[in-house]
Amino acid sequence: MDWALSLAEVAAHVAVIHRRSKFRAAPENVARLQSLALCGAVEMIIPYQLHGLEGDDAGRLTAVIASDLDGGERRLEADVLLPFFGLSQNLGPIAKWGLNLDRNHVAVDPATGAAGQPGLFAIGDIVTYPGKLKLILSGFAEAAAAAHAIFPLVHPGEALHFEYSTTQGIPAAS
Ligand SMILES: Cc1cc2nc3c(=O)[nH]c(=O)nc-3n(C[C@H](O)[C@H](O)[C@H](O)COP(=O)(O)OP(=O)(O)OC[C@H]3O[C@@H](n4cnc5c(N)ncnc54)[C@H](O)[C@@H]3O)c2cc1C
């Protein structure tokens, strides 16, 4: 959004390819982009996504191919492509599993990853609890805690021996 607004002032042509009509930008910037689109200063290619690139023998970009959700394609001659990716979290069918949900996340017990239905556990970015940080490190720690909580369900009656790979090595695949 910011790049499009800035480049519209200097570039010969700016096209914004976006997968959906909504933008998660400041409303003022969205309004500015829309008015630039209305007067033809920016071309809005929506709902499309990046499909392919064309270049010349010197390795320079010559065109960007955008495709819509029905497989239709548009070829846009271009000198420069600025790719940005975004995230749109969607629980899909998981939303109907009867889990504890909190604003598009699964609310879990952080000590175990228990997700509100017996035997169902969740870890990673999909979960929420007080102090949750969306980090790889947090996901790994949650995985270890959940594995501990899940062990007695998978191996009832068996003792869980807590071990370090540092001292015990990595278990051989059986
Ligand atoms: C731009 C950016 C930079 C980041 N930088 C860092 C960093 O420097 N350090 C750090 O620790 N963390 C960083 N993070 C956060 C980190 O990427 C996440 O915390 C981590 O990837 C979460 O792992 P996850 O396995 O829970 O989820 P994800 O990595 O999001 O994996 C979920 C997977 O499930 C798939 N999926 C979704 N829905 C379905 C479905 N219905 N069926 C099947 N598959 C599905 C998705 O395609 C995806 O592959 C960054 C995140 C972003 C967006």
Ligand as a Chemical Component Dictionary entry (heavy atoms), coordinates in Angstrom:
data_LIG
# 
_chem_comp.id                   LIG 
_chem_comp.type                 NON-POLYMER 
_chem_comp.pdbx_formal_charge   0 
_chem_comp.three_letter_code    LIG 
# 
loop_
_chem_comp_atom.comp_id 
_chem_comp_atom.atom_id 
_chem_comp_atom.alt_atom_id 
_chem_comp_atom.type_symbol 
_chem_comp_atom.charge 
_chem_comp_atom.model_Cartn_x 
_chem_comp_atom.model_Cartn_y 
_chem_comp_atom.model_Cartn_z 
_chem_comp_atom.pdbx_ordinal 
LIG C1  C1  C 0 6.979  -12.140 8.265  1  
LIG C2  C2  C 0 7.160  -13.023 9.462  2  
LIG C3  C3  C 0 8.410  -13.115 10.061 3  
LIG C4  C4  C 0 8.606  -13.907 11.175 4  
LIG N1  N1  N 0 9.839  -13.951 11.749 5  
LIG C5  C5  C 0 10.042 -14.714 12.827 6  
LIG C6  C6  C 0 11.328 -14.764 13.440 7  
LIG O1  O1  O 0 12.282 -14.120 13.029 8  
LIG N2  N2  N 0 11.482 -15.560 14.533 9  
LIG C7  C7  C 0 10.462 -16.311 15.044 10 
LIG O2  O2  O 0 10.667 -17.030 16.019 11 
LIG N3  N3  N 0 9.231  -16.267 14.486 12 
LIG C8  C8  C 0 9.000  -15.497 13.392 13 
LIG N4  N4  N 0 7.762  -15.433 12.830 14 
LIG C9  C9  C 0 6.674  -16.224 13.424 15 
LIG C10 C10 C 0 6.783  -17.676 12.995 16 
LIG O3  O3  O 0 6.845  -17.718 11.577 17 
LIG C11 C11 C 0 5.576  -18.427 13.491 18 
LIG O4  O4  O 0 5.475  -18.256 14.893 19 
LIG C12 C12 C 0 5.674  -19.898 13.180 20 
LIG O5  O5  O 0 5.871  -20.108 11.807 21 
LIG C13 C13 C 0 4.404  -20.603 13.635 22 
LIG O6  O6  O 0 4.492  -21.951 13.283 23 
LIG P1  P1  P 0 3.187  -22.807 13.132 24 
LIG O7  O7  O 0 3.656  -24.167 12.724 25 
LIG O8  O8  O 0 2.351  -22.684 14.360 26 
LIG O9  O9  O 0 2.335  -22.111 11.974 27 
LIG P2  P2  P 0 2.705  -21.912 10.446 28 
LIG O10 O10 O 0 4.179  -21.797 10.257 29 
LIG O11 O11 O 0 1.836  -20.781 9.992  30 
LIG O12 O12 O 0 2.259  -23.247 9.788  31 
LIG C14 C14 C 0 0.901  -23.577 9.611  32 
LIG C15 C15 C 0 0.808  -24.423 8.345  33 
LIG O13 O13 O 0 -0.496 -24.951 8.243  34 
LIG C16 C16 C 0 -0.928 -24.806 6.910  35 
LIG N5  N5  N 0 -2.394 -24.796 6.912  36 
LIG C17 C17 C 0 -3.216 -23.774 7.250  37 
LIG N6  N6  N 0 -4.498 -24.158 7.138  38 
LIG C18 C18 C 0 -4.476 -25.440 6.731  39 
LIG C19 C19 C 0 -5.499 -26.396 6.459  40 
LIG N7  N7  N 0 -6.792 -26.105 6.583  41 
LIG N8  N8  N 0 -5.095 -27.616 6.057  42 
LIG C20 C20 C 0 -3.781 -27.945 5.948  43 
LIG N9  N9  N 0 -2.786 -27.081 6.201  44 
LIG C21 C21 C 0 -3.133 -25.845 6.592  45 
LIG C22 C22 C 0 -0.314 -23.512 6.439  46 
LIG O14 O14 O 0 -0.246 -23.466 5.038  47 
LIG C23 C23 C 0 1.070  -23.605 7.076  48 
LIG O15 O15 O 0 1.979  -24.295 6.269  49 
LIG C24 C24 C 0 7.535  -14.652 11.703 50 
LIG C25 C25 C 0 6.284  -14.595 11.086 51 
LIG C26 C26 C 0 6.108  -13.785 9.990  52 
LIG C27 C27 C 0 4.746  -13.720 9.343  53 
# 
loop_
_chem_comp_bond.comp_id 
_chem_comp_bond.atom_id_1 
_chem_comp_bond.atom_id_2 
_chem_comp_bond.value_order 
_chem_comp_bond.pdbx_ordinal 
LIG C1  C2  SING 1  
LIG C2  C3  SING 2  
LIG C2  C26 DOUB 3  
LIG C3  C4  DOUB 4  
LIG C4  N1  SING 5  
LIG C4  C24 SING 6  
LIG N1  C5  DOUB 7  
LIG C5  C6  SING 8  
LIG C5  C8  SING 9  
LIG C6  O1  DOUB 10 
LIG C6  N2  SING 11 
LIG N2  C7  SING 12 
LIG C7  O2  DOUB 13 
LIG C7  N3  SING 14 
LIG N3  C8  DOUB 15 
LIG C8  N4  SING 16 
LIG N4  C9  SING 17 
LIG N4  C24 SING 18 
LIG C9  C10 SING 19 
LIG C10 O3  SING 20 
LIG C10 C11 SING 21 
LIG C11 O4  SING 22 
LIG C11 C12 SING 23 
LIG C12 O5  SING 24 
LIG C12 C13 SING 25 
LIG C13 O6  SING 26 
LIG O6  P1  SING 27 
LIG P1  O7  DOUB 28 
LIG P1  O8  SING 29 
LIG P1  O9  SING 30 
LIG O9  P2  SING 31 
LIG P2  O10 DOUB 32 
LIG P2  O11 SING 33 
LIG P2  O12 SING 34 
LIG O12 C14 SING 35 
LIG C14 C15 SING 36 
LIG C15 O13 SING 37 
LIG C15 C23 SING 38 
LIG O13 C16 SING 39 
LIG C16 N5  SING 40 
LIG C16 C22 SING 41 
LIG N5  C17 SING 42 
LIG N5  C21 SING 43 
LIG C17 N6  DOUB 44 
LIG N6  C18 SING 45 
LIG C18 C19 SING 46 
LIG C18 C21 DOUB 47 
LIG C19 N7  SING 48 
LIG C19 N8  DOUB 49 
LIG N8  C20 SING 50 
LIG C20 N9  DOUB 51 
LIG N9  C21 SING 52 
LIG C22 O14 SING 53 
LIG C22 C23 SING 54 
LIG C23 O15 SING 55 
LIG C24 C25 DOUB 56 
LIG C25 C26 SING 57 
LIG C26 C27 SING 58 
# 
